[in-house]
Amino acid sequence: MEISEILNEWGEERELYFNAIAPPIMQTSNFAFKKVEDLRNAFEDEMSAYLYSRGINPTVDILRKKLAALDGAEDCLVFNSGAAAVFAGVLANVKSGDHVICVRNPYSWSKRLFAVILPRFGVTTTFIDGTEMKNFEEALQPNTTFIFLESPNSWTYEIQDLQAVAALAKSRGITTFIDNTYCTPLYQRPIEMGIDLCMQTATKYIGGHSDTLGGLITGSKEMIKKIFDSEFLTIGSGIQPFNAWLLIRGLRTFQARIERITKTTGQVLQFLKSHPRVEHVLFPLDESFPQYELAKRQMKGACGLLTFSLKNGTMESITTFCESLRHITMAVSWGGHESLVIPRCAGIKPGHFKAGKPEHQHIRLYIGLEDADYLMKDLEQALSNV
Ligand SMILES: *Cc1c(COP(=O)(O)O)cnc(C)c1O
């Protein structure tokens, strides 16, 4: 299906609601029944009926259909945050005694799930450098049942060979799960490469306006139903109808925003690369990126996030740079309309900063919807201060 159809029409049944172009927000907790038998059927298969909004809700359903289609997947569940999507998707697929392989630098709260929470329930995890296939093979154990990927990640953009990992996992009956927030389905479609479950933080590019959190998982009907029937209903962290409506609204401009952000990011990338005060820029589709060839092969694009370091950066110069920006805002998250900066050293206690450690020098920039010149002028004046 074409992206334009998915974003503008797919999943919507306007004749059911006065032919309104924007769908209604079904802000209801529960749904009425006339027949006991219908109620019984709904209890038996809650995914098939409008019974209670912790399960299925009509506004959320429109969003589920669009997001499944974007990923080329059979079905989708939407959660009230990306972290909730990871939690439910992983929990539904591991049990005590299982072993997980996880890439070494996933999103911080995904890392906590594997490093701190799951060990309490007898699930062990090996964290590996996922840039090399042999590390997956070496980490395999007889009880390995789950592989968690994030490609690229959102600071250093390390990439896994998705087709190769999927093939290895399939040959051993291992479930694969990817956090695809960086690329979005516009730039990477992991389900088509053989990955079982594809997760995205809708808070970022899908919402696009920094006004709601959300998360999603897509996959086969069977795998999605397995998550729904158990963890989704039990954890109760499905998205609320109003927030689902905001995400549908975000989708209308999704492609247009990604195109613009991609173009501006390319301009800012060149600006930073040629700036005398910039030491190094990390961006997966830049020729200098260590995994450039693989990135080009499996990603159709890369957009708003890049990481750079200052020449001879110190805690002081990095701080001066970030605090000198007048328009680019210092804040966590990304994917919204507004450009953002965040220095790695904000997470490092002053005495622990090591200038010799490249990652301590990292400054992450998110490029939003502003004009490229406006952003480059701001970067230029802040760089001239260090
Ligand atoms: C933000 C983010 C998450 C978590 O999403 P929330 O909606 O904040 O819970 C997970 N993975 C990645 C890559 C993210 O950037």
The ligand as a Gaussian input file, in Angstrom:
#p B3LYP/6-31G(d) Opt

LIG

0 1
 C       12.452000       7.477000      23.767000
 C       12.862000       6.106000      23.444000
 C       12.278000       4.988000      24.075000
 C       11.246000       5.122000      25.183000
 O       10.070000       5.715000      24.747000
 P        9.080000       6.447000      25.808000
 O        7.885000       6.814000      25.010000
 O        9.844000       7.600000      26.348000
 O        8.783000       5.451000      26.870000
 C       12.674000       3.729000      23.669000
 N       13.599000       3.562000      22.703000
 C       14.184000       4.606000      22.080000
 C       15.188000       4.360000      21.027000
 C       13.831000       5.901000      22.438000
 O       14.431000       6.934000      21.843000

